[in-house]
Amino acid sequence: MTSFSRRDFIKATGAAGALSLAGCAAIGQRKPIARVVVIGGGYGGATAAKYIRLWAPQIEVVLVEPNPAFVSCPLSNLVLGGSRTIDELTTGYDNLVKRHGVQLVRDTAVAVDADKRQVRLAHGDPLAYDRLIVSPGIAFLYDQIPGLATAEAQSRVLHAWKAGPQTVALRKQLESIRDGGVYALHIPKAPYRCPPGPYERAAQVAFYFKQHKPRSKVLVLDANPDITSKKGLFTKAWSERYPGIVEYRPNSELIDVDARTLTLKLLGEDIKADVLNVVPPQRAGDIAKQAGLITANDRWCGVDWLSTESLAVKGVHVLGDATLSAPGMPKSGFMANNHAKIAADAVIALITGREVNPHPIIANTCYSFVSDTDVVHVASVHKYDAAKKTLVAVEGAGGLSSVANDLEGKYAQAWAKNIWADALL
Amino acid sequence: MSKPIHILCAALLGSTLLAGGPAAAEEDTQVRSWAASCSACHGSAGASVGGMPAIAGQDRGKLATLLKEFKNGTRPATVMHQHAKGYTDEELDRLAAYFSRQRP
């Protein structure tokens, strides 16, 4: 059977066999059996696109992404601290195309017509799909901060909560601050993208100040009643490594911002800073809203965690920060990567008529840098609970670092390299 | 006579599906999906691109023992002891078997 040729096969089986073989050959030449469109090339979308092609090359995958390259949010606080550059966190989409046969469409998805199974684009022709994966990340709720309504105000008071030009611009603001100046960071109420991110940012700015502007201050104004992630590890790092630099104030409810005078209007007091960094409250990205995928609090997209299929729109799957997180699940790049793998497996199962995996298991590790080398983590494992019909964090698993350490710093850098490759190379 | 044709067809389809992957006749998609979670640190199918232990192609028995030592706390780790506790022994055995079959 090892050298069984097409001609031998036809001779042996006759016309009926030839017909069947033609069917097989067509699949062998990768005539697609279905088309999946993926909106968004971040940690979720890029990974889903690659894994569908890896696991089912007979399915055509079209990735819609407006940006020329992927820029990682994880590690982007190191750009503020000065130990990494934004270029080092940037990866192109060319390998998804060349190695994995993903069709890249550089455009913005502006509407979904679920009845016609079509995605409308800002510039190009509509894209038809058999299944759609929406991984749009977050949009900012600037309507809750009237003083930041204009583009001009938003360019003075940065969020830097999507890595890229804003990250570089915030670093420039920090470089221009005088020694003795105040950097104020406002954190919105949870849930928001990357729970430990703001506290890591405070440490990174303090790391920079300690070396170059030691009389400057980092003022952390948190709308939450307490530090929402890795509390003990962050407070220890701030007080031991950056004494007199970091000050933390909980319950700092934001009323408005005056972008001209760089003033935060909090409930009960005004705070003026030299560099003001406001992380606005968030919801699922615009296309999720337009497509009617938002099901919770006008903000997040409820999904069936067996398949990540939307609870609102059939045939559409949602990944990453845009989802209504399952209990104990953070909005992280790692989780988005793992959502993508549930989605890829389920989408293939639904297209090919196989049973969807009834028992998905995913995990998370979030590393945070408290200096240029030392890191703390939080980890968790999430399993599907059939009775609760959701993913739940496994009791007794997961946990925190005991103390910030440089071995985990090396692992955090290696994690980034590996997860970028896992999504994009 | 139609049965052998279908078998051959399935075999051809299988080899197409698995091009570049492990040469198993019928892939266990459940363990493949679980293992894909590990790839976020250890590289796609366990083939680390650097800095993380590569687990693809490692000895099945050694990997299973290692994972269980992480789970029961006899082997120190930065984070793997916390992950391993999230899995049953049977799940760890299947993951070890899966990664042992992957190309390093």
Interface residues (C-beta under 8 A of the other chain):
Chain A: F9 T13 A16 G17 S20 L21 G23 C24 I27 G28 R30 Y51 L54 W55 A56 P57 Q58 F334 N337 N338 K341 I342 A344 D345 I348 A349 R354 N357 H359 P360 I361 I362 A363 T365 H377 A379 S380 V381 K383 V394 G396 A397 G398 G399 S401 N405 L407 E408 K410 Y411 Q413 A414 W415 K417 N418 I419 A421 D422 L425
Chain B: M1 S2 P4 I5 H6 L8 C9 L12 L13 T16 L17 A19 G20 G21 T29 Q30 R32 S33 W34 A36 S37 C38 S39 A40 C41 H42 G43 S44 S48 V49 G50 G51 M52 T78 V79 Q82 H83 A84 K85 G86 Y87 E91
